[in-house]
Amino acid sequence: MTKEELAEKLGLSEPDINALRQAVVTKAFEESPGKRALLLIGPYPFLVIGSIVEVNSDYLVIEAEITNVSELDDEIFRIHIDNIEVFYIEEDGKPIPDIRDVTL
């Protein structure tokens, strides 16, 4: 699908790549409440693994299980969609591994 086709499908007047990215990422999270997700957030390389609670406007609400700062584990975060550099939403048969499992 081209940028133009995607923009039209999303109801955008022109293929602004930033608007397309935000719409696609937001939709992916909106369609996945309750699922686990892995996020890398920039500019500081910050890791969050947790359950998607909801999407409010352009913010993702996620209940963190694990972060790269252990004091922040088990907290609820509101993360601006534009700050998410990389994400993976768990799928059936393709779980996010427990990175705390040191027996690997």
Steps between C-alpha positions, in 0.01 A plus 500: 500500500637843408518800736225664300268197528567470872436872555169471317401190698578681827307809392803726470500765230863442401764233564683665793731220614494615864120506509492157332745356753306640794168371363634150433678467836200638689267257322726204582481581871128586493428155358705323771372584849608241754779365282863519608734731313871573488593865443827679438465871566742770383705710533628317810492130422220405735334159504146424619332160492143493626128480431323751279228673701364748246576777254396855591534731199869462408611345831538131577418392855698189592536311826870419516620161619865561421707807415872553474476700826381246758359771729240573229383139458128449569413866434243638256638723224342745256733500199463736206467295181767715327758394763464130418793407277443123483215281620380143491151391603482140611328256265372147556796264490751788496528616862738759637758300699550560870825697499532451877547125449874464559500121443511536123 
